[in-house]
Amino acid sequence: MRAYFTSIFCNVGLVAALATGAAKAEEVSMPFGHVNLLADFVEAEDAADTVALITHGTLAHKDMELVDALQEALAERGVSSLAHTLSLGVDERRGLYDCAVDHAHKDSDADAEIAAWIGWLRAAGHEDVALIGHSRGGRQVARVAAGRRDLAGVVLMAPATADSVRRGIEGYDAAVLEKAAGTPDAVSLDVPRFLYCGQSRVRAETLTSYYSDARGAEDFAAKIKARTLVIAAGADTVVPGVAKAFFDLRSEQFTLTLVEDADHLFLDFYVEDAADVIAPFLKGEDTHEVDVDFAAADLEYGEYLGQECLACHQPGGGEGVPGIAGSDAAHLYEALAEYANGTRDHAAMRLVARSLDIEQRTAVAAHFAAQEPE
């Protein structure tokens, strides 16, 4: 059964210390233009062929809690990773971007830095490179991946959607953006706020870069050729609606899953839940396959449980509610699972689906599949 829910390099010490069996981060650097870029390489014991390149979110860095925890969790699951810090025009940048420093970077600068790190990994002997991006980093990764055919996979964690990007643009002072549009690119302006910073000095081209393109990760993801996994956070208030934005893209090549109750940063133990999905995906294991034996289902139990369904799903359907008698069992099971985990959005169906455990979903699906369509 298929269910879709669920130039350039400088090596300064690749091999992590694994004497205790626990992977340790090794900081590496790479000259890039007028700056040196920094990244942490974590090599897993008995590592899979695929190595993950991780890109953080807005103004963040490689040592943020989510990235550190994700690298550790992936290493425990046999996946090596390189987490880099976008320079944002700052040499050897560490920690959150200093808002007192003039902003002279562009959103699109990330593309070239991500590409450079892919080249660095390949030069270090890692042929199978997958990209992981979080939040705005997810949008940037999707944009880079859409133009490449040489990636082992793409993972987007709570990526910035068109709706979230549009809200940011619409919520910004239109007069400031208009002034920036008429100002030479390299000239800096004093603005009341920029991204997560308050009063700032920002180049005109920087403002235009971050506040002119309303496309979200889903717009770029639709053009990605590599296997893609999108992870939505169930309690995400920063970028809500990720599951809805990516729902129609699901296919054998494009998997959408939801970590229920996780916030935007996957704090606490939710990063472990994310890693449980990411690691098998990157290792090429078939995370789509769900072992459900419909032939062994209790059809009488399914008929009993299904009485509630018939209150809306009348034979033959009606008023926008489809009939479900004779439907494919795997399709029904998948739909119930997706309503339960929030991937499909329908308040009434979510309540019904969440009240059923796996055995009950199997019984209901098998019962209706055994009925003649009417």
DAZIWO-V489615 format. One record per run of one state. SS is the DSSP state (h for helix, s for strand, l for the rest). FROM is the first residue (numbers start at 1). LEN is the number of residues. Records with the same first field share a line. If there is no record, write none. Layout:
SS = FROM-LEN + FROM-LEN
This chain:
l = 1-1 + 3-22 + 33-2 + 43-8 + 56-9 + 77-4 + 86-17 + 104-5 + 124-5 + 135-1 + 146-7 + 158-4 + 171-3 + 182-6 + 192-2 + 195-2 + 198-2 + 211-6 + 222-6 + 234-8 + 250-4 + 260-10 + 283-6 + 290-4 + 297-2 + 307-2 + 312-6 + 319-2 + 322-7 + 342-5 + 355-3 + 370-5
s = 2-1 + 25-8 + 35-8 + 51-5 + 81-5 + 103-1 + 129-6 + 153-5 + 188-4 + 194-1 + 197-1 + 200-4 + 228-6 + 254-6 + 289-1 + 318-1 + 321-1
h = 65-12 + 109-15 + 136-10 + 162-9 + 174-8 + 204-7 + 217-5 + 242-8 + 270-13 + 294-3 + 299-8 + 309-3 + 329-13 + 347-8 + 358-12
